[in-house]
């Protein structure tokens, strides 16, 4: 992993590299690959735009998506403070599985019963699992986040901790815009770039989003059918087995771990789905 050097340590080497590039007729030196503060962000962003253009994105997509992007220190603060996932399963699940959230989940299962039946026929994923994910991620869409997706992803792509991973997500966010699924202004969500009530990362959006209602758009922000079917498609695409159990130790728990690799979170999804199911599965 590349880290920005202080000017005093690498100044002579930098002058030599620039002189060599000029003598060889080489392209201008690339912007820093990552940084630990916002000082070099604008230079990095300018280089990223050039690279995106060379990768086939239109100048219009690049400009509309990235023109207002800025380094967001609050995103970095969130990234460094994820202590909730270090709690015990009992602490974690009891904090999230409130009576109100469970009651609302049961009401939504009943309200969308016909939709859940169609989704389960196609993907094999029961409605209780989908509602559990929906409820845990954003309290059924009440709190999908208000971070600007492109600024959040660009900040994390520039940050040295996981730059490669988030650069790929930033590229995929551009692909979402280029194929017409969403405009940059519509792309707001959680601090790590997750979009919509089910919190899809751009890479998962591209791979698993489906137009389940047939209106010609894969809308994972406003359309309940698309959101729930796409969540089922994600699990199906990651090995979900029709009719099998989902608790830890059962065949479908591995698919829940693909949704979120924190075991405490996957176990909480499973427990939530148990409680939303028939009394024989957890009451």
PAMARZA-161701 format. One record per atom (N, C-alpha, C): atom name; residue number from 1; x, y, z. Coordinates in steps of 0.2 Angstrom, whole numbers, always signed. Each point is the difference from the previous one (the first is absolute). Layout:
BEGIN
R/CA/NUM/X/Y/Z
...
END
This chain:
BEGIN
R/N/1/+4/-6/+0
R/CA/1/-4/+6/+0
R/C/1/+4/+6/+0
R/N/2/-1/+5/-4
R/CA/2/+4/+6/-1
R/C/2/-3/+5/+5
R/N/3/+5/+3/+3
R/CA/3/-2/+6/+5
R/C/3/+4/+6/-3
R/N/4/-3/+6/+1
R/CA/4/+3/+6/-2
R/C/4/+6/+2/+5
R/N/5/+5/+1/-4
R/CA/5/+6/+2/+4
R/C/5/+0/+8/+2
R/N/6/+3/+1/+5
R/CA/6/+1/+8/+2
R/C/6/+5/+3/-6
R/N/7/-1/+6/-1
R/CA/7/+4/+3/-5
R/C/7/+7/+0/+1
R/N/8/+2/+1/+6
R/CA/8/+7/+0/+2
R/C/8/+4/-7/-2
R/N/9/-4/-5/+1
R/CA/9/+3/-7/-1
R/C/9/+1/-2/-7
R/N/10/-5/+3/-5
R/CA/10/+1/-3/-6
R/C/10/+0/+6/-6
R/N/11/+2/+6/+2
R/CA/11/+0/+5/-4
R/C/11/+5/-1/-6
R/N/12/+6/-2/+2
R/CA/12/+5/-1/-6
R/C/12/-2/-5/-4
R/N/13/-3/-6/+2
R/CA/13/-2/-5/-4
R/C/13/-6/+2/-4
R/N/14/-4/+4/+2
R/CA/14/-5/+3/-4
R/C/14/+2/+4/-6
R/N/15/+5/+5/+2
R/CA/15/+3/+4/-6
R/C/15/+3/-5/-5
R/N/16/+4/-5/+2
R/CA/16/+3/-4/-4
R/C/16/-5/-4/-5
R/N/17/-6/-2/+3
R/CA/17/-5/-4/-4
R/C/17/-3/+5/-5
R/N/18/-1/+6/+2
R/CA/18/-3/+5/-5
R/C/18/+4/+1/-5
R/N/19/+7/+1/+1
R/CA/19/+5/+1/-5
R/C/19/+0/-6/-5
R/N/20/+0/-6/+3
R/CA/20/+1/-6/-4
R/C/20/-6/+0/-5
R/N/21/-6/+1/+3
R/CA/21/-6/+0/-4
R/C/21/+0/+5/-6
R/N/22/+2/+6/+2
R/CA/22/+1/+5/-6
R/C/22/+5/-2/-5
R/N/23/+5/-3/+2
R/CA/23/+5/-2/-5
R/C/23/-2/-6/-4
R/N/24/-4/-4/+3
R/CA/24/-3/-6/-4
R/C/24/-6/+1/-4
R/N/25/-3/+6/+1
R/CA/25/-6/+2/-3
R/C/25/-6/-4/+3
R/N/26/+1/-2/+7
R/CA/26/-5/-4/+3
R/C/26/-6/+4/+2
R/N/27/-6/-3/+2
R/CA/27/-6/+3/+2
R/C/27/+2/+3/+7
R/N/28/-4/+5/+2
R/CA/28/+1/+3/+6
R/C/28/-1/-5/+6
R/N/29/+4/+1/+5
R/CA/29/+0/-4/+6
R/C/29/-7/-1/+3
R/N/30/-2/-6/+2
R/CA/30/-6/-1/+2
R/C/30/-1/+3/+7
R/N/31/-6/+2/+2
R/CA/31/-2/+2/+6
R/C/31/+1/-5/+6
R/N/32/+1/+2/+6
R/CA/32/+1/-5/+5
R/C/32/-5/-5/+0
R/N/33/+1/-6/+1
R/CA/33/-4/-6/+0
R/C/33/-5/+1/+6
R/N/34/+2/+2/+6
R/CA/34/-4/+1/+5
R/C/34/+3/+5/+5
R/N/35/-4/+2/+5
R/CA/35/+2/+5/+5
R/C/35/-3/-1/+7
R/N/36/+3/+2/+5
R/CA/36/-3/+0/+7
R/C/36/-4/+6/+2
R/N/37/+0/+5/-4
R/CA/37/-4/+6/+2
R/C/37/-2/+3/-7
R/N/38/-3/+5/+0
R/CA/38/-3/+3/-6
R/C/38/+4/+4/-4
R/N/39/+7/+1/+2
R/CA/39/+4/+5/-3
R/C/39/+1/-2/-8
R/N/40/+1/-6/-1
R/CA/40/+1/-2/-7
R/C/40/-6/-2/-4
R/N/41/-6/+1/+3
R/CA/41/-6/-3/-3
R/C/41/-2/+3/-7
R/N/42/+1/+6/-1
R/CA/42/-2/+3/-6
R/C/42/+4/-2/-6
R/N/43/+7/-1/+1
R/CA/43/+4/-3/-5
R/C/43/-1/-7/-1
R/N/44/-2/-4/+5
R/CA/44/-2/-7/-1
R/C/44/-6/+0/-5
R/N/45/-5/+4/+2
R/CA/45/-7/+0/-4
R/C/45/+1/+2/-7
R/N/46/+5/+5/-1
R/CA/46/+1/+2/-7
R/C/46/+3/-6/-4
R/N/47/+4/-4/+3
R/CA/47/+3/-5/-3
R/C/47/-5/-6/-1
R/N/48/-4/-1/+5
R/CA/48/-6/-5/-1
R/C/48/-4/+2/-6
R/N/49/-2/+6/-1
R/CA/49/-4/+2/-5
R/C/49/+3/-2/-7
R/N/50/+7/+2/+0
R/CA/50/+3/-2/-7
R/C/50/+0/-8/-1
R/N/51/+1/-3/+6
R/CA/51/+0/-8/-1
R/C/51/-7/-2/-2
R/N/52/-5/+3/+3
R/CA/52/-7/-2/-2
R/C/52/-2/+1/-7
R/N/53/+3/+6/-3
R/CA/53/-1/+1/-7
R/C/53/+3/-5/-4
R/N/54/+6/-2/+2
R/CA/54/+3/-5/-4
R/C/54/-3/-7/+0
R/N/55/-4/-1/+6
R/CA/55/-3/-6/+0
R/C/55/-7/-1/-3
R/N/56/-2/+6/-4
R/CA/56/-6/+0/-4
R/C/56/-6/+3/+3
R/N/57/+1/+4/+5
R/CA/57/-6/+4/+3
R/C/57/+0/+6/-4
R/N/58/-6/+3/-1
R/CA/58/-1/+6/-4
R/C/58/+2/+6/+5
R/N/59/+2/+5/-4
R/CA/59/+2/+6/+4
R/C/59/-6/+3/+4
R/N/60/-6/-1/-3
R/CA/60/-6/+3/+3
R/C/60/-1/-4/+7
R/N/61/+1/-7/+0
R/CA/61/-2/-4/+6
R/C/61/+6/+2/+5
R/N/62/+6/+1/-2
R/CA/62/+5/+1/+5
R/C/62/-1/+7/+3
R/N/63/-2/+5/-4
R/CA/63/-1/+7/+2
R/C/63/-6/+0/+5
R/N/64/-5/-3/-2
R/CA/64/-6/+1/+4
R/C/64/+0/-4/+7
R/N/65/+4/-5/-1
R/CA/65/+1/-5/+6
R/C/65/+5/+3/+5
R/N/66/+5/+3/-2
R/CA/66/+6/+2/+4
R/C/66/+2/+7/+1
R/N/67/-4/+4/-3
R/CA/67/+1/+8/+0
R/C/67/+0/+3/+7
R/N/68/-5/-3/+4
R/CA/68/-1/+3/+7
R/C/68/+3/-5/+5
R/N/69/+4/-5/-2
R/CA/69/+3/-4/+5
R/C/69/+5/+3/+4
R/N/70/+0/-1/+7
R/CA/70/+5/+3/+4
R/C/70/+2/-6/+6
R/N/71/+6/+1/+3
R/CA/71/+2/-4/+5
R/C/71/-4/+1/+6
R/N/72/-3/-6/+2
R/CA/72/-5/+1/+6
R/C/72/+4/-4/+6
R/N/73/+2/+5/+5
R/CA/73/+3/-3/+6
R/C/73/-5/-4/+4
R/N/74/-6/+2/+0
R/CA/74/-5/-4/+4
R/C/74/+0/-8/-2
R/N/75/+1/-1/-7
R/CA/75/+0/-7/-2
R/C/75/+6/-3/+3
R/N/76/+6/+3/+0
R/CA/76/+5/-3/+3
R/C/76/-1/-2/+7
R/N/77/-3/+5/+4
R/CA/77/-1/-1/+7
R/C/77/-5/-6/+1
R/N/78/-5/-1/-4
R/CA/78/-4/-6/+0
R/C/78/+3/-6/-2
R/N/79/+5/+0/-4
R/CA/79/+4/-6/-2
R/C/79/+4/-2/+5
R/N/80/+3/+4/+4
R/CA/80/+4/-1/+6
R/C/80/-3/-3/+6
R/N/81/-7/+2/+0
R/CA/81/-4/-2/+7
R/C/81/-5/-5/-2
R/N/82/+1/-6/+0
R/CA/82/-5/-5/-1
R/C/82/+0/-5/+5
R/N/83/+0/+3/+7
R/CA/83/+0/-5/+5
R/C/83/-6/-4/+2
R/N/84/-5/+2/-3
R/CA/84/-7/-4/+1
R/C/84/+1/-7/-2
R/N/85/+4/-1/-5
R/CA/85/+1/-7/-3
R/C/85/+5/-4/+5
R/N/86/+3/+3/+5
R/CA/86/+4/-4/+5
R/C/86/-4/-2/+6
R/N/87/-7/+2/+0
R/CA/87/-4/-2/+6
R/C/87/-1/-8/-1
R/N/88/-3/-2/+6
R/CA/88/-2/-7/+0
R/C/88/-6/-1/-4
R/N/89/-2/-6/-2
R/CA/89/-6/-1/-4
R/C/89/-6/+2/+4
R/N/90/+0/-1/+6
R/CA/90/-6/+1/+5
R/C/90/-1/+8/+0
R/N/91/+6/+4/+1
R/CA/91/+0/+7/+0
R/C/91/-3/+3/-6
R/N/92/+3/-3/-6
R/CA/92/-1/+3/-6
R/C/92/-7/-1/-2
R/N/93/-3/-6/+0
R/CA/93/-6/-2/-2
R/C/93/-6/+3/+5
R/N/94/+1/+0/+6
R/CA/94/-5/+3/+4
R/C/94/-1/+8/-1
R/N/95/+6/+3/-2
R/CA/95/-1/+7/-2
R/C/95/-4/+1/-6
R/N/96/+0/-4/-5
R/CA/96/-3/+1/-6
R/C/96/-7/-3/-1
R/N/97/-1/-6/+4
R/CA/97/-6/-4/-1
R/C/97/-5/+3/+5
R/N/98/-2/+6/-1
R/CA/98/-5/+3/+5
R/C/98/-7/-3/-2
R/N/99/-5/+0/+5
R/CA/99/-6/-2/-1
R/C/99/-4/+4/-6
R/N/100/+2/+7/+0
R/CA/100/-3/+4/-5
R/C/100/+2/-2/-7
R/N/101/+6/-2/-1
R/CA/101/+3/-2/-6
R/C/101/-3/-6/-2
R/N/102/+0/-5/+4
R/CA/102/-3/-6/-1
R/C/102/-7/+0/-2
R/N/103/-4/+4/+3
R/CA/103/-7/+1/-1
R/C/103/-1/+3/-7
R/N/104/+4/+5/-1
R/CA/104/-1/+3/-7
R/C/104/+2/-5/-6
R/N/105/+5/-4/+2
R/CA/105/+2/-5/-5
R/C/105/-6/-5/-2
R/N/106/-3/-2/+6
R/CA/106/-6/-5/-2
R/C/106/-5/+4/-4
R/N/107/-1/+6/+2
R/CA/107/-6/+4/-4
R/C/107/+2/+0/-7
R/N/108/+7/+1/-2
R/CA/108/+2/+1/-7
R/C/108/+0/-7/-3
R/N/109/+1/-5/+3
R/CA/109/+0/-7/-2
R/C/109/-8/-1/-3
R/N/110/-4/+2/+4
R/CA/110/-7/-1/-1
R/C/110/-2/+5/-6
R/N/111/+2/+6/+0
R/CA/111/-2/+5/-5
R/C/111/+2/-2/-7
R/N/112/+6/-3/+0
R/CA/112/+4/-2/-7
R/C/112/+0/-7/-1
R/N/113/-5/-4/+3
R/CA/113/+0/-7/+0
R/C/113/+0/-3/-7
R/N/114/-4/+3/-5
R/CA/114/+0/-2/-7
R/C/114/+7/+1/-3
R/N/115/+3/+5/+1
R/CA/115/+6/+2/-3
R/C/115/+6/-5/+3
R/N/116/-1/-1/+6
R/CA/116/+5/-5/+3
R/C/116/-1/-7/-3
R/N/117/-6/-2/-1
R/CA/117/-1/-7/-3
R/C/117/+3/+0/-7
R/N/118/-1/+5/-4
R/CA/118/+3/+0/-7
R/C/118/+8/+0/+1
R/N/119/+3/+4/+4
R/CA/119/+7/+0/+1
R/C/119/+3/-7/+2
R/N/120/-4/-3/+5
R/CA/120/+3/-6/+2
R/C/120/-1/-6/-5
R/N/121/-5/+1/-4
R/CA/121/+0/-5/-6
R/C/121/+5/+0/-5
R/N/122/+3/+7/-1
R/CA/122/+5/+1/-5
R/C/122/+7/-2/+3
R/N/123/+1/+3/+7
R/CA/123/+7/-1/+2
R/C/123/+1/-4/+6
R/N/124/-6/-3/+3
R/CA/124/+1/-4/+5
R/C/124/+1/+3/+7
R/N/125/+0/+6/+1
R/CA/125/+1/+4/+6
R/C/125/-6/+2/+3
R/N/126/-2/-2/+6
R/CA/126/-6/+1/+4
R/C/126/+0/+8/+2
R/N/127/-7/+2/+0
R/CA/127/-1/+7/+1
R/C/127/+3/+2/+7
R/N/128/+0/-4/+5
R/CA/128/+3/+2/+7
R/C/128/+7/+2/+0
R/N/129/+4/-4/-5
R/CA/129/+7/+2/+0
R/C/129/+1/+7/-3
R/N/130/-4/+1/-6
R/CA/130/+0/+7/-3
R/C/130/-2/+5/+5
R/N/131/-5/-1/+3
R/CA/131/-2/+6/+5
R/C/131/+5/+1/+6
R/N/132/+3/-6/+2
R/CA/132/+5/+1/+5
R/C/132/+6/+4/-2
R/N/133/+2/-1/-6
R/CA/133/+5/+4/-3
R/C/133/-2/+8/-1
R/N/134/-6/+0/-3
R/CA/134/-3/+7/-1
R/C/134/+0/+4/+7
R/N/135/-3/-4/+5
R/CA/135/-1/+4/+6
R/C/135/+7/+1/+4
R/N/136/+5/-4/-1
R/CA/136/+6/+1/+4
R/C/136/+4/+6/-4
R/N/137/+0/-1/-7
R/CA/137/+4/+5/-3
R/C/137/-2/+7/+1
R/N/138/-6/+2/-1
R/CA/138/-2/+7/+0
R/C/138/-7/+1/+3
R/N/139/-2/-5/+5
R/CA/139/-7/+1/+3
R/C/139/-5/+1/-5
R/N/140/+0/-5/-5
R/CA/140/-5/+0/-6
R/C/140/+0/+6/-4
R/N/141/+6/+3/-1
R/CA/141/+1/+6/-4
R/C/141/-1/+6/+3
R/N/142/-1/+0/+7
R/CA/142/+0/+7/+3
R/C/142/+6/+3/+1
R/N/143/+6/-3/+0
R/CA/143/+6/+3/+1
R/C/143/+5/-3/-5
R/N/144/+0/+2/-7
R/CA/144/+4/-3/-5
R/C/144/+7/+4/+0
R/N/145/+0/+6/+4
R/CA/145/+6/+4/+0
R/C/145/+0/+6/-5
R/N/146/+3/+5/+2
R/CA/146/+0/+6/-5
R/C/146/+7/+2/-2
R/N/147/+5/-5/+0
R/CA/147/+7/+2/-2
R/C/147/-1/+0/-8
R/N/148/+4/+5/-3
R/CA/148/+0/+0/-7
R/C/148/+5/-6/-2
R/N/149/-3/-5/-4
R/CA/149/+3/-6/-2
R/C/149/+7/+1/-3
R/N/150/+0/+5/-5
R/CA/150/+7/+1/-3
R/C/150/+5/+3/+4
R/N/151/-2/+4/+4
R/CA/151/+5/+3/+5
R/C/151/+3/-5/+5
R/N/152/-5/-4/+2
R/CA/152/+2/-6/+5
R/C/152/+4/-5/-3
R/N/153/-1/-2/-6
R/CA/153/+4/-5/-3
R/C/153/+7/+3/-2
R/N/154/+0/+6/-3
R/CA/154/+6/+3/-2
R/C/154/+5/+1/+6
R/N/155/-3/+2/+6
R/CA/155/+4/+1/+6
R/C/155/+3/-7/+2
R/N/156/-4/-5/+0
R/CA/156/+3/-6/+2
R/C/156/+4/-3/-5
R/N/157/-1/+1/-7
R/CA/157/+5/-2/-5
R/C/157/+7/+4/+1
R/N/158/+0/+6/+2
R/CA/158/+6/+4/+1
R/C/158/+3/-3/+6
R/N/159/-4/-1/+6
R/CA/159/+3/-2/+6
R/C/159/+4/-7/-1
R/N/160/+6/+0/+4
R/CA/160/+5/-5/-1
R/C/160/-3/-7/+3
R/N/161/-4/+0/+4
R/CA/161/-2/-6/+4
R/C/161/-3/-6/-5
R/N/162/-5/+2/-5
R/CA/162/-3/-5/-4
R/C/162/-1/+4/-7
R/N/163/+5/+3/-3
R/CA/163/+0/+4/-6
R/C/163/-2/-4/-6
R/N/164/+3/-6/-1
R/CA/164/-2/-4/-6
R/C/164/-7/-2/+0
R/N/165/-2/-2/+6
R/CA/165/-7/-3/+0
R/C/165/-5/+6/-1
R/N/166/+1/+6/+3
R/CA/166/-5/+5/-2
R/C/166/+1/+4/-6
R/N/167/+6/-1/-3
R/CA/167/+1/+3/-7
R/C/167/-5/-4/-5
R/N/168/+0/-7/+1
R/CA/168/-4/-4/-4
R/C/168/-7/+2/+1
R/N/169/-2/+1/+6
R/CA/169/-7/+2/+2
R/C/169/-2/+7/-4
R/N/170/+5/+4/+0
R/CA/170/-1/+7/-3
R/C/170/-1/-1/-7
R/N/171/+4/-4/-3
R/CA/171/-1/-2/-7
R/C/171/-7/-3/-2
R/N/172/-2/-4/+5
R/CA/172/-7/-3/-1
R/C/172/-5/+5/+1
R/N/173/+1/+5/+4
R/CA/173/-5/+5/+1
R/C/173/-1/+4/-7
R/N/174/+6/+1/-3
R/CA/174/-1/+4/-7
R/C/174/-3/-5/-5
R/N/175/+0/-6/+1
R/CA/175/-3/-5/-5
R/C/175/-8/+1/+1
R/N/176/-2/+0/+7
R/CA/176/-7/+1/+1
R/C/176/-3/+6/-3
R/N/177/+4/+6/+0
R/CA/177/-2/+6/-3
R/C/177/+0/-1/-8
R/N/178/+5/-3/-3
R/CA/178/+1/-1/-7
R/C/178/-6/-4/-3
R/N/179/-2/-5/+4
R/CA/179/-5/-5/-3
R/C/179/-7/+3/+1
R/N/180/+0/+6/+4
R/CA/180/-7/+3/+0
R/C/180/-4/-2/+6
R/N/181/+2/-4/+5
R/CA/181/-4/-2/+6
R/C/181/-1/+5/+4
R/N/182/+5/+5/+2
R/CA/182/-1/+5/+4
R/C/182/+4/+6/-2
R/N/183/-2/+6/+2
R/CA/183/+4/+6/-1
R/C/183/+4/+1/+6
R/N/184/+6/+4/+0
R/CA/184/+4/+1/+5
R/C/184/-3/+3/+6
R/N/185/-5/+4/-1
R/CA/185/-4/+4/+5
R/C/185/-4/-5/+4
R/N/186/-2/-5/-3
R/CA/186/-5/-5/+3
R/C/186/+5/-5/+5
R/N/187/+6/+0/-1
R/CA/187/+4/-5/+3
R/C/187/+3/+3/+7
R/N/188/-4/-1/+5
R/CA/188/+1/+2/+7
R/C/188/-1/-7/+4
R/N/189/+4/+0/+5
R/CA/189/-1/-6/+4
R/C/189/+4/+0/+6
R/N/190/+3/-6/+2
R/CA/190/+4/-1/+6
R/C/190/+7/+3/-1
R/N/191/+4/+0/+5
R/CA/191/+7/+3/+0
R/C/191/+5/-4/-5
R/N/192/-1/-6/+0
R/CA/192/+4/-4/-4
R/C/192/-2/-1/-7
R/N/193/-5/+3/-3
R/CA/193/-2/+0/-7
R/C/193/-6/-4/-1
R/N/194/-3/-3/+5
R/CA/194/-6/-5/-1
R/C/194/-6/+5/-2
R/N/195/-4/-3/-4
R/CA/195/-6/+4/-3
R/C/195/-6/-4/+2
R/N/196/-5/+4/+1
R/CA/196/-7/-2/+1
R/C/196/-2/-4/+6
R/N/197/-6/-1/+1
R/CA/197/-3/-4/+6
R/C/197/+4/-6/+2
R/N/198/+2/-4/-5
R/CA/198/+4/-6/+1
R/C/198/+7/+1/+0
R/N/199/+3/+6/-1
R/CA/199/+7/+2/+1
R/C/199/+4/-4/-5
R/N/200/-1/+0/-7
R/CA/200/+4/-3/-4
R/C/200/+6/+4/-2
R/N/201/+6/-3/+0
R/CA/201/+6/+3/-2
R/C/201/+0/+0/-8
R/N/202/+3/+5/-3
R/CA/202/-1/+0/-8
R/C/202/+2/-6/-3
R/N/203/+5/-4/+2
R/CA/203/+2/-6/-3
R/C/203/-6/-5/+0
R/N/204/-3/+0/+6
R/CA/204/-6/-5/+1
R/C/204/-6/+2/-4
R/N/205/-1/+7/+0
R/CA/205/-5/+3/-4
R/C/205/+0/-2/-8
R/N/206/+6/+0/-2
R/CA/206/+1/-1/-7
R/C/206/-1/-8/-2
R/N/207/+2/-4/+5
R/CA/207/+0/-7/-1
R/C/207/-7/-3/+2
R/N/208/-3/+2/+5
R/CA/208/-6/-3/+2
R/C/208/-7/+4/-1
R/N/209/+0/+6/-1
R/CA/209/-6/+4/-1
R/C/209/-4/-2/-5
R/N/210/-7/-1/+1
R/CA/210/-4/-3/-5
R/C/210/-6/+5/-1
R/N/211/-3/+1/-6
R/CA/211/-6/+3/-1
R/C/211/-6/-4/+1
R/N/212/-2/-1/+6
R/CA/212/-5/-5/+2
R/C/212/-7/+2/-2
R/N/213/-1/+6/+0
R/CA/213/-7/+2/-2
R/C/213/-1/+2/-8
R/N/214/+6/-1/-3
R/CA/214/-1/+1/-8
R/C/214/-1/+7/-2
R/N/215/+2/+5/+3
R/CA/215/-1/+6/-2
R/C/215/+6/+3/-4
R/N/216/+5/-4/-1
R/CA/216/+6/+2/-4
R/C/216/+6/+3/+4
R/N/217/-1/+0/+7
R/CA/217/+5/+3/+4
R/C/217/+2/-5/+6
R/N/218/+6/+0/+2
R/CA/218/+2/-4/+6
R/C/218/+0/+6/+5
R/N/219/-5/+1/+4
R/CA/219/+0/+5/+5
R/C/219/+0/-3/+7
R/N/220/+6/+1/+3
R/CA/220/+1/-3/+7
R/C/220/+0/+5/+5
R/N/221/-3/+6/-2
R/CA/221/-1/+5/+5
R/C/221/-8/+1/+2
R/N/222/-4/+0/-6
R/CA/222/-7/+1/+2
R/C/222/-5/-5/-2
R/N/223/+2/-5/-3
R/CA/223/-5/-6/-2
R/C/223/+1/-6/+4
R/N/224/-5/-1/+4
R/CA/224/+0/-6/+5
R/C/224/+1/-6/-4
R/N/225/-3/-2/-5
R/CA/225/+1/-6/-4
R/C/225/+7/-1/-2
R/N/226/+3/+5/-3
R/CA/226/+7/+0/-2
R/C/226/+5/-1/+5
R/N/227/-1/+3/+6
R/CA/227/+4/+0/+6
R/C/227/+0/-7/+3
R/N/228/-6/-3/+1
R/CA/228/+0/-7/+3
R/C/228/+2/-5/-5
R/N/229/-2/+0/-6
R/CA/229/+2/-5/-5
R/C/229/+8/+0/-1
R/N/230/+2/+6/+0
R/CA/230/+8/+1/-1
R/C/230/+3/-3/+6
R/N/231/-2/+1/+6
R/CA/231/+3/-3/+6
R/C/231/-1/-8/+0
R/N/232/-5/-2/-3
R/CA/232/-1/-8/+0
R/C/232/+5/-2/-6
R/N/233/+1/+4/-5
R/CA/233/+4/-2/-5
R/C/233/+8/+0/+2
R/N/234/+1/+4/+4
R/CA/234/+7/+0/+3
R/C/234/+1/-6/+4
R/N/235/-5/-2/+5
R/CA/235/+1/-6/+4
R/C/235/+0/-6/-5
R/N/236/-4/+0/-5
R/CA/236/+0/-6/-5
R/C/236/+6/-1/-3
R/N/237/+3/+6/-2
R/CA/237/+6/+0/-4
R/C/237/+6/-2/+4
R/N/238/-1/+0/+7
R/CA/238/+6/-1/+4
R/C/238/-2/-7/+4
R/N/239/-3/-4/-3
R/CA/239/-1/-7/+2
R/C/239/-6/-2/+4
R/N/240/-5/+4/+0
R/CA/240/-6/-1/+4
R/C/240/-3/-7/-3
R/N/241/-2/-4/+5
R/CA/241/-3/-6/-2
R/C/241/-8/+0/+2
R/N/242/-4/-1/-5
R/CA/242/-7/+0/+1
R/C/242/-2/-6/+6
R/N/243/-4/+3/+5
R/CA/243/-3/-5/+5
R/C/243/+5/-1/+5
R/N/244/+6/+2/+0
R/CA/244/+5/-2/+5
R/C/244/+0/+6/+6
R/N/245/+3/-2/+6
R/CA/245/+0/+4/+5
R/C/245/+5/+6/-1
R/N/246/-1/+5/+5
R/CA/246/+5/+6/-1
R/C/246/+4/+1/+7
R/N/247/-2/-3/+5
R/CA/247/+4/+1/+6
R/C/247/+7/-2/+0
R/N/248/+4/+2/+4
R/CA/248/+7/-2/+0
R/C/248/+1/-7/+0
R/N/249/+4/-3/-4
R/CA/249/+1/-7/-1
R/C/249/-5/-4/-5
R/N/250/-5/+4/-2
R/CA/250/-4/-2/-6
R/C/250/+2/+2/-6
R/N/251/-2/-3/-6
R/CA/251/+3/+1/-6
R/C/251/-1/+8/-3
R/N/252/-5/+3/+2
R/CA/252/+0/+7/-3
R/C/252/+3/+6/+5
R/N/253/+3/-2/+5
R/CA/253/+4/+5/+4
R/C/253/+5/+3/-4
R/N/254/+4/-4/-4
R/CA/254/+5/+2/-4
R/C/254/-2/+6/-5
R/N/255/-6/+0/-2
R/CA/255/-3/+5/-5
R/C/255/-1/+6/+4
R/N/256/-2/+0/+7
R/CA/256/-1/+6/+4
R/C/256/+7/+3/+2
R/N/257/+5/-4/+0
R/CA/257/+7/+2/+1
R/C/257/+3/+4/-6
R/N/258/-3/-2/-6
R/CA/258/+2/+4/-6
R/C/258/-3/+7/+0
R/N/259/-6/+0/+3
R/CA/259/-4/+7/+1
R/C/259/+4/+4/+4
R/N/260/+2/-3/+6
R/CA/260/+5/+4/+5
R/C/260/+4/-5/+3
R/N/261/+7/+1/-1
R/CA/261/+5/-4/+3
R/C/261/+0/+0/+7
R/N/262/-3/+5/+4
R/CA/262/+1/+0/+7
R/C/262/-5/-6/+3
R/N/263/+3/-5/+3
R/CA/263/-4/-6/+2
R/C/263/-6/+2/+5
R/N/264/+1/+5/+4
R/CA/264/-5/+3/+4
R/C/264/-6/+3/-3
R/N/265/+2/+3/-6
R/CA/265/-6/+3/-4
R/C/265/-4/-6/-3
R/N/266/+4/-5/-3
R/CA/266/-4/-5/-4
R/C/266/-4/-4/+5
R/N/267/+3/-1/+6
R/CA/267/-4/-4/+5
R/C/267/-7/+4/+2
R/N/268/+1/+7/+0
R/CA/268/-6/+4/+2
R/C/268/-5/+0/-6
R/N/269/+2/+0/-6
R/CA/269/-5/-1/-6
R/C/269/-3/-7/+1
R/N/270/+3/-5/+2
R/CA/270/-3/-7/+1
R/C/270/-5/+0/+5
R/N/271/+2/+3/+6
R/CA/271/-4/+0/+6
R/C/271/-7/+5/-2
R/N/272/+1/+5/-3
R/CA/272/-5/+4/-2
R/C/272/-5/-3/-4
R/N/273/+3/-4/-5
R/CA/273/-5/-4/-5
R/C/273/-3/-5/+4
R/N/274/+3/-3/+5
R/CA/274/-3/-5/+4
R/C/274/-6/+3/+3
R/N/275/+1/+6/+3
R/CA/275/-6/+3/+4
R/C/275/-6/+2/-4
R/N/276/+2/+1/-7
R/CA/276/-5/+3/-4
R/C/276/-4/-6/-3
R/N/277/+3/-6/+0
R/CA/277/-3/-6/-3
R/C/277/-5/-3/+5
R/N/278/-2/-6/-1
R/CA/278/-5/-4/+4
R/C/278/+3/-1/+7
R/N/279/-5/+0/+5
R/CA/279/+3/-1/+7
R/C/279/+4/-5/+1
R/N/280/+0/-6/-4
R/CA/280/+4/-5/+1
R/C/280/+8/+1/-2
R/N/281/+1/+6/-3
R/CA/281/+7/+2/-2
R/C/281/+2/+6/+5
R/N/282/-1/+0/+6
R/CA/282/+3/+5/+4
R/C/282/-4/+3/+5
R/N/283/-6/-1/+1
R/CA/283/-4/+3/+5
R/C/283/+0/-4/+6
END
